[in-house]
Amino acid sequence: MAALDAQTYTPAEESEIQQWIAKAETLKTATATADKQSVLDALNADLSTRSTVLGTKPSKADVAIYEAVAPLVKAWTPEERTGQQGRPNIVRLVDFVQNSPLFGLDVDVADADKVKVDVDEVLYVKPPVDAKAEKERLKKEKAAAAAAAGVQTLVDRTKEAAAVVAEKAVEVKDKVVEAVAGAGAVEGKPQQQQQQKKEKKPKAPKQPAPPPAPAVLSPCLIDLRVGHILKAIKHPEADSLFVSTIAMGDKPGTEDTTEYEGQVCRTVCSGLNGLIPLEEMQNRKVVVVCNLKPVKMRGIKSSAMVLAASPKIKEGEVDDHKGPVELVTPPADAKAGERVYFDGWKGEPEKVLNPKKKVWETFQPGFTTTADLEVAFDAGVVAELEGKDGLGKLVTESGGVCKVATLSGAQVR
């Protein structure tokens, strides 16, 4: 209890804790299957965006929920746990509570009695929501509902409005005729002679818009950022791929993002399965390329790329993709979304790299690692930067250097 006793809660949080404890009691005492299933479905939905029942703060409510649902989860089939109609968020909370030291004094269960949870056994991965398409769909539904509600009122008012418009048109016409006739009588000139056509002034030719300034050829065109992998799983349809959920500083509503545990994230597929253990892909910082055009990889849309280092391929050799491979690691205190750039090449990246311009393919051969295991850009390797040389270290906005674990003189991609 020591860890929980050290927590402080607002009155609103205290109220919510009591509500969750009441839900736990409902789960324990519910006899009707339908009632219990309804409570479990609501609980799974509530936990879809929360690490704990309060969001991120641990409390005795987590323990109460654990005690109520752990016996149920233990008896669930894999399909009931992580299938398409399963309740994976409840399974995650159970695993968190029974293993986290935060709850160790409150959840006293022997290892043999704990709920066995296989983090690699995920039967269904919900496809990412296309935020732009979803927004457009909701907009159309709202417009259709508004049109259906207002059509009757519009029909009822059409005849009345048309009559008013016709009446006013007649009045305006009469006044114009009187005014023109009066002006002609005063000047003593026929009406036809008073209507002089105005000469049209010749329009000045439009000046062509100046062409946009060409982008300065630089690796800064590549949008590199610190990414925080919140979770990673094996791709359900590809043995060589991991599917990671990564926070990288996007604003809410950004295209190709979803919300996970209260953070705006992108889904990223990477061919690292078999090269890096899955447990090393959990809850860690990486460097990501954020402005490559999204691509679908075996049915899952990947919207960024994780940077990793591997030995350089010697001339005449074929890349067998067998590794070793090491992830590029930013400083431990770097924050998700923090800009990363090569020292001496700082600038504004493009929003989305045009695949036809091959910006990534131009500069990636210069991405390397030094004898000090620091990631750097070697300008002398890039033919398009003829006359420029030297190494620029890969650094964060806060000044830290990005590194790899053991591979020096490696290629980074």
ABEGO torsion letter per residue (X at the ends): XAAAAABBBBAAAAAAAAAAAAAAAAAAABABAAAAAAAAAAAAAAAAABABAAGABBBAAAAAAAAAAAAAAAABBAAAAABAABBAAAAAAAAAAAABAAAAAABBBBAAABBBBBAABBABBBBBBBAAAAAAAAAAAAAAAAAAAAAAAAAAAAAAAAAAAAAAAAAAAAAAAAAAAAAAAAAGBBAAAABBBBBBBBBBBBBBBBBBBBBBBBAAABBBBBBBBABBBBBAABAABBBBBBBAGBBBGBBGBBBBGGBBBBBBBBBABGABBAAAABGBBBBBBAABBBBBBGGBBBABBBBBBBBBBBBGBBBAGAOBBBBBBBBAABBBGBBBBBBGABBBBBABBBAAAGAAAAAAAABBBBAAGBBBBBAAABAAABGBBEBBBBBBAAGBBBBBAABBGBBBX
